[in-house]
Amino acid sequence: MVLLRFRPAAMFISLVMLFVAATTAASYAQSWEEYAYASDGFAISGPSAPVMTKQNVQAENAGLIETRIWTWDFSATAVVVAVNDYPTISIPVEQVLSNAAGGEASAWKNGRIVSKTPIVQQGVSGIECVIAADDFSGRSRIFFQGHRLWQILSLSATGQPLYAQTDRMFASFRFVQP
């Protein structure tokens, strides 16, 4: 015959741990929202609404263009989505993507592209890059179709990890119709 002992403390701790795990999982899932910007052709999920700004940027082979920028600032790290529309493009898509990656790297002191991998999402051509510099490191996905360029960038101070949910944010990015 097997004798079972009732251990209230152990059972209480187990129940508390299950409750915390369930609450954390639910909070994790519920705390994120999708932010859609149909006029700029994308949607992305994040833990909060991004701050949107605009700035004019000198683009190689295209002149001065307006860039719309959405930023999530997580203290030592940040995630940024930038969108710009080129008036005319007379170079191949691969060159546009390469120029954009080079522009990201050159924005930082001694910035360089560590790796560059072609990707396709929803039929839109892109590249995924790892970038390193003296003060920052980052990972980005850059897409181009028609006259529009989308850049999703996660960056952090050198020696610091990227935002812990970078993969989740990158995976949630999708193209939407205006």
For each residue, the residues with C-beta under 8 A, 3 or more apart:
1:
2:
3:
4:
5:
6: 11
7: 10 11
8: 11 12
9: 12 13
10: 7 13 14
11: 6 7 8 14 15
12: 8 9 15 16
13: 9 10 16 17
14: 10 11 17 18
15: 11 12 18 19
16: 12 13 19 20
17: 13 14 20 21
18: 14 15 21 22
19: 15 16 22 23
20: 16 17 23 24
21: 17 18 24 25
22: 18 19 25 26
23: 19 20 26 27
24: 20 21 27 28
25: 21 22 28 29
26: 22 23 29 30
27: 23 24 30 31
28: 24 25 31 32
29: 25 26 32
30: 26 27
31: 27 28 47
32: 28 29 45 46 47 168 172
33: 45 46 49
34: 43 44 45 172
35: 43 44 45 46 49 50 70
36: 42 43 176
37: 40 41 42 43 70 83 176
38: 41 176 177 178
39: 178
40: 37 68 83 148
41: 37 38 83 148 150 175 176 177 178
42: 36 37 81 83 150 173 174 175 176
43: 34 35 36 37 172 173 174 176
44: 34 35 70 81 152 169 172 173 174
45: 32 33 34 35 168 169 172
46: 32 33 35 49 50 72 79 169 172
47: 31 32 72 165
48: 72
49: 33 35 46
50: 35 46 70 71 72 81
51: 70 71 72 73
52: 68 69 70 71
53: 68 69 71
54: 66 67 68 69
55: 66 67 69
56: 64 65 66 67
57: 64 65 66 67 84
58: 63 64
59: 62 63 64 65 84 86 99 103
60: 99 103
61: 89 90 91 99
62: 59 65 86 87 88 89
63: 58 59 87
64: 56 57 58 59
65: 56 57 59 62 84 85 86 87
66: 54 55 56 57 84 85
67: 54 55 56 57 82 83 84
68: 40 52 53 54 82 83 84
69: 52 53 54 55 80 81 82
70: 35 37 44 50 51 52 80 81 82
71: 50 51 52 53 78 79 80
72: 46 47 48 50 51 78 79 80 163 169
73: 51 78
74: 77 78 79 163
75:
76: 156 157 160
77: 74 154 155 156 157 160 161 162 163
78: 71 72 73 74 154 155 156 163
79: 46 71 72 74 152 153 154 163 166 169
80: 69 70 71 72 151 152 153 154 155
81: 42 44 50 69 70 150 151 152 153 173
82: 67 68 69 70 150 151 153
83: 37 40 41 42 67 68 148 149 150 151
84: 57 59 65 66 67 68 148 149
85: 65 66 147 148 149
86: 59 62 65 89 96 147 148 149
87: 62 63 65 147
88: 62 147
89: 61 62 86 96 147
90: 61
91: 61 95 96 99
92: 95 96
93: 96 97 125 144 145
94: 97 98 125
95: 91 92 98 99
96: 86 89 91 92 93 99 100 144 149
97: 93 94 100 101 125 126 127 142 143 144
98: 94 95 101 102 116 127
99: 59 60 61 91 95 96 102 103
100: 96 97 103 104 142 144 149 151
101: 97 98 104 105 113 116 127 129 131 140 142
102: 98 99 105 106 113
103: 59 60 99 100 106 107
104: 100 101 107 111 129 131 138 140 142 151 153
105: 101 102 108 111 112 113 129 131 133
106: 102 103 111
107: 103 104 111
108: 105 111 131 133 134 135 136
109: 133 134 135
110: 133 134
111: 104 105 106 107 108 131 132 133 136
112: 105 131 132 133
113: 101 102 105 116 129 130 131
114: 129 130 131 132
115: 129 130
116: 98 101 113 127 128 129
117: 127 128 129
118: 125 126 127
119: 126 127 128 141
120: 123 124 125 126
121: 124 126 141 143 173 174 175
122: 174 175
123: 120
124: 120 121 143 144 145 175
125: 93 94 97 118 120 143 144 145
126: 97 118 119 120 121 141 142 143 144
127: 97 98 101 116 117 118 119 141 142
128: 116 117 119 139 140 141 142
129: 101 104 105 113 114 115 116 117 139 140 141 142
130: 113 114 115 137 138 139
131: 101 104 105 108 111 112 113 114 136 137 138 139 140 155
132: 111 112 114 137 158
133: 105 108 109 110 111 112 136 137 158
134: 108 109 110 158
135: 108 109 157 158
136: 108 111 131 133 155 156 157 158
137: 130 131 132 133 155 156 158 162
138: 104 130 131 153 154 155 156 162
139: 128 129 130 131 153 154 155 162 166
140: 101 104 128 129 131 151 152 153 154
141: 119 121 126 127 128 129 151 152 170 173
142: 97 100 101 104 126 127 128 129 149 150 151 152
143: 97 121 124 125 126 149 150 151 175
144: 93 96 97 100 124 125 126 148 149 150
145: 93 124 125 148
146:
147: 85 86 87 88 89
148: 40 41 83 84 85 86 144 145
149: 83 84 85 86 96 100 142 143 144
150: 41 42 81 82 83 142 143 144 175
151: 80 81 82 83 100 104 140 141 142 143
152: 44 79 80 81 140 141 142 169 170 173
153: 79 80 81 82 104 138 139 140
154: 77 78 79 80 138 139 140 162 163 166 169 170
155: 77 78 80 131 136 137 138 139 162
156: 76 77 78 136 137 138 160 161 162 163
157: 76 77 135 136 160
158: 132 133 134 135 136 137
159:
160: 76 77 156 157
161: 77 156 164
162: 77 137 138 139 154 155 156 166
163: 72 74 77 78 79 154 156 166 169
164: 161
165: 47 168 169
166: 79 139 154 162 163 169 170
167: 170 171
168: 32 45 165 171 172
169: 44 45 46 72 79 152 154 163 165 166 172 173
170: 141 152 154 166 167 173
171: 167 168
172: 32 34 43 44 45 46 168 169
173: 42 43 44 81 121 141 152 169 170
174: 42 43 44 121 122
175: 41 42 121 122 124 143 150
176: 36 37 38 41 42 43
177: 38 41
178: 38 39 41
